[in-house]
Amino acid sequence: MKVLKIVFYLFTFLGVSSFSYSQETAEEILEKSNEICKTISSIEYTIHQKGAPGKFGYGMPKIEATIIQKKDSCLDDIGFDKALIKATGIITENRNEKPFSFSYDGEDFMYQIGKKARQKSISGPTRNVTMGKLQQHLFMMRIFPFAEEDPYKMISGKGKVDIKLITTEEKDGHPCNKIETSVTFKAPNGKEFITKNIWWISELDCLPRAYSDGFIYKDITLKKINYPVPNSFFTLTNKNLNTDYLTGNQAENELAKANLLPIGKTPTQWSAKDQFGKTISSKQLQGKVVLLDFWGSWCTPCIQAMPDIQKLQDHYKHNPNVIIIGISAGERDKEAALKLFKEKGYNYTHIPNGDDIAKSNYKVKEYPSLYILDKHGKIASAEKGYHPNSFERWKTTIDKLIE
């Protein structure tokens, strides 16, 4: 009787009118969870995150956090899907504890990481800003299906998907179906790689109670679902802290300075051979506006950016004062980038196996990374990652430099 009362309470709490046990397949369980996640308009839950058992989870920081999300179809996706978010908690790394908080209220992204750190408020934020400021562990800690328009979309992409039911385990007082999803992708260089995710889906309400990708493990405790929460709640303010106000562009520039060479700096000189064996040097490029794209055949965002870079080549092909150069790096197969460049039919300058230039001259840590140099060889623009509106931004920068 006590168990039945608990089940009745949970389904009343979640707004589910009936439930019947059945021998379902892993695909059916995930599909049911998918449909129930779509009905969530607002949710509050806690996360206890740590490294997953095994060598891949070793050294991962621990995170304890409370997260509140509210869907809003009118929002731009700046990294939190179409949802408002507020998160507060503690991140523990190398035995050092740091409090953190961040929020997005539909207009401003606000965050503070560290007890003595200043609070930041960024207007017009982008995904690149939120991801860069929070870094991977805080950016990725939320439970994505709770806010996605298409829950579990990470496992329904273009790769070959294998879904299997492993066992039943108890999590957060719920009997849960432990489901493993394996997705086999083909990288741009032709090699296959597999990503695995494990979801513990409650048998009582079909919502996740734990998650692991082999690197991190998360316990999930649901607090409230589908309750009224005003948008004003998501404005993060700490009256005891001074706040720095930035625009999205200013935040992008901060990230560039933190991870790439700063604007105005002249990189050290270099020399290398292009795809035809012709020697190119930074000294030869003096007096020209130069775009340098650091990429790899193994890097999906790099491949996504290349058509726009070719578009720039086509636009400026009759202008001798603009040079477009791609510098590939990080290749295990030394011929992979050359093969891909030729297969795609790109005709801008390509410097293969440019690892030394990337690391020593331009301090590249992430791919793709892109620099635009002025006629004096100084950095006029520096960015990492790829964004669909990049072409117009690059073109605007180059046009100003050649005036």
Disulfide bonds with the S-S distance in Angstrom:
Cys299-Cys302 2.38
